[in-house]
Amino acid sequence: MEDAEFRELFDAHLAFVWRVLRRHGICERDLEDVCQEVFLVVHRRWDAFEGRSKLRTWIYGIAVRVALAARRRTRRAEQPVEACEPVLDTDPFAHALQRQALRELESALEQVSFAQREVFVLYELEGLSLAEAAEALQLPENTALYRLYAAREAIGAHMRRRELTVQARQSQTRVKGVAR
């Protein structure tokens, strides 16, 4: 692969790889290194790409495998969510809302199996069709659909529990305020 050709591939797929890595649990502080690792693998294995799948699908598979390996290598004390959050907006109020939404999504994604998360991320967050997600994961389309349904159910249940917890806290705060 020529340098110019690789640069074009890199530029075209960097944001996608970044999102895939982030959604597979790579913290912001490690994203640059892990992303570089993905593109090193892409470059090394370029001759193995036969075009039987879309290029983006092939790169996705590499990114997921590199993310898993990176997470296994760095099994250390859990980092607070704030340590892993990207800066999304400069407006403090909007930034706080985005951080909260990101924490909720990450918390919900932790409630589903890795297999379910992969389908959910590709379909719901990356906008791939179910057929493309199934192809990327080398699954029958019905299996991908089942995993997507299970992930949606688990994430929905998590969000409902979270909402009930927030409502209970708000009720307790109001009751304490009245009791004074």
C-alpha positions in Angstrom: 0.0 0.0 0.0 1.4 3.4 -1.0 1.8 6.1 1.6 -0.7 8.4 0.0 -3.3 5.6 -0.3 -2.8 4.6 3.3 -3.1 8.3 4.4 -6.4 8.5 2.5 -7.7 5.3 4.2 -6.5 6.7 7.6 -8.3 10.0 7.1 -11.5 8.4 5.9 -11.7 5.9 8.8 -10.1 7.6 11.7 -13.3 9.0 13.3 -15.0 5.6 12.9 -12.2 3.7 14.5 -12.0 6.2 17.3 -15.7 5.8 18.1 -15.5 2.0 17.9 -12.6 1.9 20.3 -14.3 4.4 22.7 -17.5 2.3 22.7 -15.6 -0.8 23.4 -14.2 0.6 26.6 -11.0 2.3 25.6 -10.5 5.4 27.8 -9.8 8.8 26.2 -6.3 8.8 27.5 -5.5 5.5 25.7 -7.4 6.2 22.5 -4.6 7.7 20.5 -2.2 4.8 21.1 -4.8 2.1 20.6 -6.1 3.8 17.4 -2.5 3.9 16.1 -2.3 0.2 16.9 -5.4 -0.5 14.8 -4.0 1.3 11.8 -0.7 -0.5 12.1 -2.6 -3.8 11.9 -4.6 -2.5 8.9 -1.3 -1.5 7.2 0.4 -4.9 8.0 -2.6 -7.0 7.0 -3.6 -4.9 3.9 -2.5 -7.7 1.6 -4.9 -10.1 3.4 -8.0 -7.9 2.6 -9.7 -9.8 -0.2 -12.7 -7.4 -0.6 -15.2 -10.1 0.3 -16.6 -7.6 2.8 -16.7 -3.8 2.9 -13.5 -2.2 3.9 -15.2 -0.5 6.9 -16.4 -3.9 8.1 -12.9 -5.3 7.9 -11.5 -2.4 9.8 -14.2 -2.7 12.4 -13.2 -6.3 13.1 -9.6 -5.3 13.5 -10.6 -2.4 15.8 -12.6 -4.7 18.1 -9.9 -7.3 18.4 -7.3 -4.6 19.1 -9.7 -3.0 21.7 -10.1 -6.4 23.4 -6.4 -7.0 23.5 -5.7 -3.5 24.9 -8.3 -4.0 27.6 -6.8 -7.3 28.6 -3.3 -5.8 28.7 -4.5 -2.9 30.9 -6.5 -4.8 33.5 -5.7 -2.5 36.4 -7.7 -0.6 38.9 -10.9 0.7 37.4 -10.7 4.4 36.5 -13.5 6.8 37.4 -15.8 7.5 34.5 -14.7 11.1 34.4 -11.1 10.0 33.7 -12.3 8.4 30.5 -14.7 11.0 29.2 -14.0 13.0 26.0 -14.6 16.8 26.0 -17.6 17.3 23.8 -18.7 20.9 24.2 -17.3 24.1 25.5 -20.6 25.4 27.0 -20.4 24.3 30.6 -24.1 23.4 30.9 -24.2 21.6 27.5 -20.9 19.8 28.4 -22.4 18.7 31.8 -25.5 17.3 30.0 -23.3 15.5 27.4 -21.1 14.0 30.1 -24.1 12.8 32.0 -25.6 11.2 28.9 -22.3 9.6 28.0 -22.0 8.2 31.6 -25.6 6.8 31.3 -24.9 5.2 27.9 -21.6 3.6 29.1 -23.3 2.4 32.3 -26.1 0.9 30.2 -23.7 -0.7 27.7 -21.8 -2.4 30.6 -25.1 -4.2 31.5 -25.1 -6.2 28.2 -22.8 -9.0 27.0 -20.0 -8.1 24.7 -21.8 -9.9 21.8 -25.0 -7.9 22.4 -23.0 -4.6 22.8 -21.3 -5.2 19.4 -24.5 -5.5 17.5 -26.1 -2.5 19.4 -23.1 -0.3 18.8 -22.9 -1.0 15.1 -26.7 -0.7 14.5 -27.8 1.9 16.9 -24.8 4.1 17.3 -22.8 3.7 14.0 -25.9 3.5 11.8 -25.1 0.3 10.0 -27.9 -1.8 8.6 -28.7 -5.0 10.4 -27.3 -6.9 7.4 -24.0 -4.9 7.6 -23.7 -5.4 11.3 -24.2 -9.1 10.9 -21.6 -9.2 8.2 -19.1 -7.3 10.2 -19.6 -9.7 13.1 -19.7 -12.7 10.8 -23.1 -13.7 12.2 -26.4 -14.9 10.6 -28.7 -11.9 10.4 -31.3 -13.6 12.7 -28.6 -14.0 15.4 -27.7 -10.3 15.1 -31.4 -9.4 15.4 -31.7 -11.5 18.5 -28.7 -9.9 20.1 -29.9 -6.4 19.2 -33.3 -7.1 20.7 -31.6 -8.5 23.9 -29.3 -5.5 24.1 -32.2 -3.0 23.7 -34.2 -4.9 26.4 -31.2 -4.8 28.9 -30.4 -1.2 28.2 -34.1 -0.2 28.5 -34.3 -2.0 31.8 -31.2 -0.3 33.1 -32.5 3.1 32.1 -35.8 2.4 33.8 -34.1 1.4 37.0 -31.9 4.5 36.8 -34.9 6.7 36.4 -36.7 5.1 39.3 -33.6 5.7 41.5 -33.4 9.3 40.4 -37.1 9.8 41.2 -36.7 8.1 44.6 -33.8 10.4 45.5 -35.8 13.5 44.4 -38.8 12.3 46.6 -36.5 11.8 49.6 -35.0 15.3 49.1 -38.4 16.9 49.0 -39.6 15.0 52.1 -36.5 16.0 54.0 -37.1 19.6 53.0 -40.7 19.5 54.2 -39.7 17.8 57.5 -37.5 20.6 58.6 
